Amino acid sequence: MRAAGASLLTLWVSLCLAGWGQGSPGILHPPGAQAEEKAQRRFEKDMPPPPQVRSAPSPQQLQREADELVGLAQSVPSQIQQVQRGVLPKELIDKLKRIEKLSKQLRSELSQK
């Protein structure tokens, strides 16, 4: 009887020691848990960030941007005449880019209201 108890104790100790280096001791993971965790991490990684809420622009800011847009647009025809004479004004391209940026910005701000 003593031999059977000693062999059971030896078997139990060897099983405990065999599982010692395998994962977290005492924590059993159900089948598929690792795959589920991996899928969840992939899902969270692929999620786009939440949209940032911007405050509505003030009417004064909208008016300043509109006034700047008008001023830039009014200066373009005289510079186009210079292009027709063979002279490309350096600031023309920059003004056209600024006009494009302002118009997109104003359209975006007004569509949010």
C-alpha positions as protocol buffer text, in pm:
chain_id: "A"
residue {
  index: 1
  type: MET
  ca { x: 0 y: 0 z: 0 }
}
residue {
  index: 2
  type: ARG
  ca { x: 285 y: 226 z: 84 }
}
residue {
  index: 3
  type: ALA
  ca { x: 444 y: 154 z: -251 }
}
residue {
  index: 4
  type: ALA
  ca { x: 126 y: 248 z: -437 }
}
residue {
  index: 5
  type: GLY
  ca { x: 102 y: 577 z: -246 }
}
residue {
  index: 6
  type: ALA
  ca { x: 465 y: 654 z: -313 }
}
residue {
  index: 7
  type: SER
  ca { x: 427 y: 578 z: -684 }
}
residue {
  index: 8
  type: LEU
  ca { x: 117 y: 799 z: -705 }
}
residue {
  index: 9
  type: LEU
  ca { x: 304 y: 1078 z: -531 }
}
residue {
  index: 10
  type: THR
  ca { x: 597 y: 1036 z: -769 }
}
residue {
  index: 11
  type: LEU
  ca { x: 363 y: 1038 z: -1068 }
}
residue {
  index: 12
  type: TRP
  ca { x: 188 y: 1353 z: -946 }
}
residue {
  index: 13
  type: VAL
  ca { x: 518 y: 1537 z: -880 }
}
residue {
  index: 14
  type: SER
  ca { x: 656 y: 1441 z: -1221 }
}
residue {
  index: 15
  type: LEU
  ca { x: 337 y: 1563 z: -1393 }
}
residue {
  index: 16
  type: CYS
  ca { x: 355 y: 1892 z: -1204 }
}
residue {
  index: 17
  type: LEU
  ca { x: 719 y: 1939 z: -1295 }
}
residue {
  index: 18
  type: ALA
  ca { x: 656 y: 1847 z: -1659 }
}
residue {
  index: 19
  type: GLY
  ca { x: 396 y: 2121 z: -1690 }
}
residue {
  index: 20
  type: TRP
  ca { x: 603 y: 2376 z: -1496 }
}
residue {
  index: 21
  type: GLY
  ca { x: 766 y: 2540 z: -1799 }
}
residue {
  index: 22
  type: GLN
  ca { x: 461 y: 2529 z: -2024 }
}
residue {
  index: 23
  type: GLY
  ca { x: 269 y: 2857 z: -2011 }
}
residue {
  index: 24
  type: SER
  ca { x: 117 y: 3008 z: -1703 }
}
residue {
  index: 25
  type: PRO
  ca { x: 102 y: 2762 z: -1413 }
}
residue {
  index: 26
  type: GLY
  ca { x: -248 y: 2692 z: -1290 }
}
residue {
  index: 27
  type: ILE
  ca { x: -421 y: 2871 z: -1579 }
}
residue {
  index: 28
  type: LEU
  ca { x: -609 y: 2653 z: -1824 }
}
residue {
  index: 29
  type: HIS
  ca { x: -684 y: 2800 z: -2165 }
}
residue {
  index: 30
  type: PRO
  ca { x: -993 y: 2670 z: -2343 }
}
residue {
  index: 31
  type: PRO
  ca { x: -943 y: 2540 z: -2695 }
}
residue {
  index: 32
  type: GLY
  ca { x: -934 y: 2822 z: -2950 }
}
residue {
  index: 33
  type: ALA
  ca { x: -866 y: 3092 z: -2692 }
}
residue {
  index: 34
  type: GLN
  ca { x: -535 y: 3188 z: -2849 }
}
residue {
  index: 35
  type: ALA
  ca { x: -691 y: 3208 z: -3196 }
}
residue {
  index: 36
  type: GLU
  ca { x: -972 y: 3422 z: -3057 }
}
residue {
  index: 37
  type: GLU
  ca { x: -728 y: 3658 z: -2886 }
}
residue {
  index: 38
  type: LYS
  ca { x: -521 y: 3682 z: -3203 }
}
residue {
  index: 39
  type: ALA
  ca { x: -831 y: 3760 z: -3411 }
}
residue {
  index: 40
  type: GLN
  ca { x: -938 y: 4025 z: -3158 }
}
residue {
  index: 41
  type: ARG
  ca { x: -595 y: 4194 z: -3169 }
}
residue {
  index: 42
  type: ARG
  ca { x: -601 y: 4190 z: -3551 }
}
residue {
  index: 43
  type: PHE
  ca { x: -954 y: 4337 z: -3550 }
}
residue {
  index: 44
  type: GLU
  ca { x: -853 y: 4615 z: -3311 }
}
residue {
  index: 45
  type: LYS
  ca { x: -542 y: 4688 z: -3518 }
}
residue {
  index: 46
  type: ASP
  ca { x: -743 y: 4715 z: -3841 }
}
residue {
  index: 47
  type: MET
  ca { x: -1004 y: 4946 z: -3689 }
}
residue {
  index: 48
  type: PRO
  ca { x: -969 y: 5306 z: -3806 }
}
residue {
  index: 49
  type: PRO
  ca { x: -917 y: 5562 z: -3531 }
}
residue {
  index: 50
  type: PRO
  ca { x: -1228 y: 5743 z: -3413 }
}
residue {
  index: 51
  type: PRO
  ca { x: -1296 y: 6063 z: -3603 }
}
residue {
  index: 52
  type: GLN
  ca { x: -1169 y: 6374 z: -3436 }
}
residue {
  index: 53
  type: VAL
  ca { x: -1435 y: 6622 z: -3348 }
}
residue {
  index: 54
  type: ARG
  ca { x: -1339 y: 6972 z: -3450 }
}
residue {
  index: 55
  type: SER
  ca { x: -1511 y: 7275 z: -3314 }
}
residue {
  index: 56
  type: ALA
  ca { x: -1718 y: 7475 z: -3558 }
}
residue {
  index: 57
  type: PRO
  ca { x: -1531 y: 7771 z: -3706 }
}
residue {
  index: 58
  type: SER
  ca { x: -1646 y: 8114 z: -3602 }
}
residue {
  index: 59
  type: PRO
  ca { x: -1827 y: 8335 z: -3852 }
}
residue {
  index: 60
  type: GLN
  ca { x: -1535 y: 8579 z: -3831 }
}
residue {
  index: 61
  type: GLN
  ca { x: -1291 y: 8305 z: -3930 }
}
residue {
  index: 62
  type: LEU
  ca { x: -1510 y: 8206 z: -4225 }
}
residue {
  index: 63
  type: GLN
  ca { x: -1528 y: 8569 z: -4337 }
}
residue {
  index: 64
  type: ARG
  ca { x: -1148 y: 8611 z: -4315 }
}
residue {
  index: 65
  type: GLU
  ca { x: -1094 y: 8299 z: -4524 }
}
residue {
  index: 66
  type: ALA
  ca { x: -1354 y: 8411 z: -4779 }
}
residue {
  index: 67
  type: ASP
  ca { x: -1196 y: 8758 z: -4801 }
}
residue {
  index: 68
  type: GLU
  ca { x: -852 y: 8604 z: -4855 }
}
residue {
  index: 69
  type: LEU
  ca { x: -995 y: 8378 z: -5125 }
}
residue {
  index: 70
  type: VAL
  ca { x: -1150 y: 8677 z: -5304 }
}
residue {
  index: 71
  type: GLY
  ca { x: -826 y: 8875 z: -5289 }
}
residue {
  index: 72
  type: LEU
  ca { x: -622 y: 8586 z: -5428 }
}
residue {
  index: 73
  type: ALA
  ca { x: -875 y: 8516 z: -5703 }
}
residue {
  index: 74
  type: GLN
  ca { x: -879 y: 8883 z: -5811 }
}
residue {
  index: 75
  type: SER
  ca { x: -500 y: 8889 z: -5849 }
}
residue {
  index: 76
  type: VAL
  ca { x: -487 y: 8587 z: -6081 }
}
residue {
  index: 77
  type: PRO
  ca { x: -612 y: 8748 z: -6410 }
}
residue {
  index: 78
  type: SER
  ca { x: -331 y: 9006 z: -6419 }
}
residue {
  index: 79
  type: GLN
  ca { x: -74 y: 8731 z: -6363 }
}
residue {
  index: 80
  type: ILE
  ca { x: -233 y: 8519 z: -6637 }
}
residue {
  index: 81
  type: GLN
  ca { x: -174 y: 8812 z: -6875 }
}
residue {
  index: 82
  type: GLN
  ca { x: 194 y: 8797 z: -6785 }
}
residue {
  index: 83
  type: VAL
  ca { x: 195 y: 8423 z: -6865 }
}
residue {
  index: 84
  type: GLN
  ca { x: 51 y: 8505 z: -7209 }
}
residue {
  index: 85
  type: ARG
  ca { x: 348 y: 8738 z: -7263 }
}
residue {
  index: 86
  type: GLY
  ca { x: 587 y: 8457 z: -7178 }
}
residue {
  index: 87
  type: VAL
  ca { x: 659 y: 8547 z: -6817 }
}
residue {
  index: 88
  type: LEU
  ca { x: 556 y: 8304 z: -6543 }
}
residue {
  index: 89
  type: PRO
  ca { x: 519 y: 8492 z: -6215 }
}
residue {
  index: 90
  type: LYS
  ca { x: 681 y: 8297 z: -5934 }
}
residue {
  index: 91
  type: GLU
  ca { x: 395 y: 8349 z: -5690 }
}
residue {
  index: 92
  type: LEU
  ca { x: 118 y: 8246 z: -5934 }
}
residue {
  index: 93
  type: ILE
  ca { x: 153 y: 7873 z: -5861 }
}
residue {
  index: 94
  type: ASP
  ca { x: 160 y: 7940 z: -5486 }
}
residue {
  index: 95
  type: LYS
  ca { x: -151 y: 8159 z: -5511 }
}
residue {
  index: 96
  type: LEU
  ca { x: -337 y: 7893 z: -5708 }
}
residue {
  index: 97
  type: LYS
  ca { x: -244 y: 7630 z: -5448 }
}
residue {
  index: 98
  type: ARG
  ca { x: -361 y: 7861 z: -5168 }
}
residue {
  index: 99
  type: ILE
  ca { x: -689 y: 7926 z: -5352 }
}
residue {
  index: 100
  type: GLU
  ca { x: -744 y: 7553 z: -5385 }
}
residue {
  index: 101
  type: LYS
  ca { x: -666 y: 7492 z: -5018 }
}
residue {
  index: 102
  type: LEU
  ca { x: -892 y: 7774 z: -4898 }
}
residue {
  index: 103
  type: SER
  ca { x: -1182 y: 7666 z: -5116 }
}
residue {
  index: 104
  type: LYS
  ca { x: -1160 y: 7305 z: -4993 }
}
residue {
  index: 105
  type: GLN
  ca { x: -1134 y: 7424 z: -4633 }
}
residue {
  index: 106
  type: LEU
  ca { x: -1433 y: 7656 z: -4664 }
}
residue {
  index: 107
  type: ARG
  ca { x: -1641 y: 7387 z: -4835 }
}
residue {
  index: 108
  type: SER
  ca { x: -1555 y: 7138 z: -4562 }
}
residue {
  index: 109
  type: GLU
  ca { x: -1631 y: 7381 z: -4281 }
}
residue {
  index: 110
  type: LEU
  ca { x: -1961 y: 7487 z: -4433 }
}
residue {
  index: 111
  type: SER
  ca { x: -2075 y: 7131 z: -4500 }
}
residue {
  index: 112
  type: GLN
  ca { x: -2030 y: 7045 z: -4130 }
}
residue {
  index: 113
  type: LYS
  ca { x: -2285 y: 7305 z: -4023 }
}
